[in-house]
């Protein structure tokens, strides 16, 4: 479940940034007067959603790594890998 959710969150980030870069640039360059300001304001507002999706994908990826490590390795190796994985969040 974690890795599927992480994949979906990361695909959401890729699709959001692609759409924002294409539509934002098109509006800024081809829109009516004042569209440059409208495009930059819209991109700034959407930035928070992209960051949230990226953070969610990162956390879910690390959660799936931690769960798989505990399923497949001995407890000593699992503990070491978990410390390293959680340390990447710091």
C-alpha positions as CSV (number, residue, x, y, z in Angstrom):
1,X,0.0,0.0,0.0
2,X,2.8,2.4,0.9
3,X,4.8,2.0,-2.3
4,X,1.7,2.3,-4.5
5,X,0.7,5.5,-2.7
6,X,4.3,6.7,-3.0
7,X,4.3,6.0,-6.7
8,X,0.9,7.8,-7.2
9,X,2.2,10.8,-5.2
10,X,5.4,11.0,-7.3
11,X,3.4,10.7,-10.5
12,X,1.2,13.5,-9.3
13,X,4.2,15.7,-8.8
14,X,5.5,14.9,-12.3
15,X,2.2,15.6,-13.9
16,X,1.6,18.8,-11.9
17,X,5.0,20.3,-12.7
18,X,4.7,19.4,-16.3
19,X,1.3,21.0,-16.6
20,X,2.4,24.1,-14.6
21,X,5.5,24.6,-16.7
22,X,3.6,24.3,-20.0
23,X,0.4,26.2,-19.1
24,X,2.2,28.8,-17.0
25,X,4.7,29.7,-19.8
26,X,1.9,29.7,-22.4
27,X,-0.2,32.1,-20.3
28,X,2.7,34.4,-19.6
29,X,3.9,34.6,-23.2
30,X,0.6,34.5,-25.2
31,X,-1.9,35.9,-22.8
32,X,-3.4,39.4,-22.7
33,X,-1.7,42.3,-20.9
34,X,-1.0,41.5,-17.3
35,X,-0.9,37.8,-17.9
36,X,2.7,37.5,-16.8
37,X,1.7,38.6,-13.3
38,X,-1.3,36.3,-13.3
39,X,0.9,33.3,-14.4
40,X,3.5,33.9,-11.7
41,X,0.8,34.4,-9.0
42,X,-0.9,31.1,-10.1
43,X,2.4,29.2,-10.1
44,X,3.2,30.5,-6.7
45,X,-0.1,29.3,-5.3
46,X,0.3,25.8,-6.9
47,X,3.8,25.5,-5.5
48,X,2.5,24.4,-2.0
49,X,0.5,21.6,-3.5
50,X,3.5,20.3,-5.4
51,X,5.6,20.4,-2.3
52,X,3.0,18.6,-0.3
53,X,2.8,15.8,-2.9
54,X,6.5,15.5,-3.1
55,X,6.8,15.3,0.7
56,X,4.1,12.7,0.9
57,X,5.8,10.6,-1.8
58,X,9.1,10.8,0.0
59,X,7.6,9.8,3.4
60,X,5.7,6.9,1.8
61,X,8.7,5.7,0.0
62,X,10.7,5.6,3.2
63,X,7.9,3.9,5.0
64,X,7.8,1.2,2.4
65,X,11.5,0.7,2.6
66,X,11.3,0.4,6.4
67,X,8.5,-2.2,6.2
68,X,10.3,-4.3,3.6
69,X,13.5,-4.2,5.5
70,X,11.8,-5.6,8.6
71,X,10.2,-8.3,6.6
72,X,13.3,-9.6,4.8
73,X,16.3,-8.9,7.1
74,X,17.5,-10.0,10.5
75,X,16.7,-7.5,13.3
76,X,20.2,-6.2,13.5
77,X,20.4,-5.3,9.8
78,X,16.8,-4.0,9.9
79,X,17.6,-1.7,12.8
80,X,20.6,-0.3,11.0
81,X,18.7,0.2,7.7
82,X,15.8,1.9,9.6
83,X,18.2,4.3,11.3
84,X,19.7,5.2,7.9
85,X,16.3,5.5,6.2
86,X,14.8,7.7,9.0
87,X,18.0,9.7,9.0
88,X,17.4,10.8,5.5
89,X,14.4,12.7,6.7
90,X,16.5,14.8,9.1
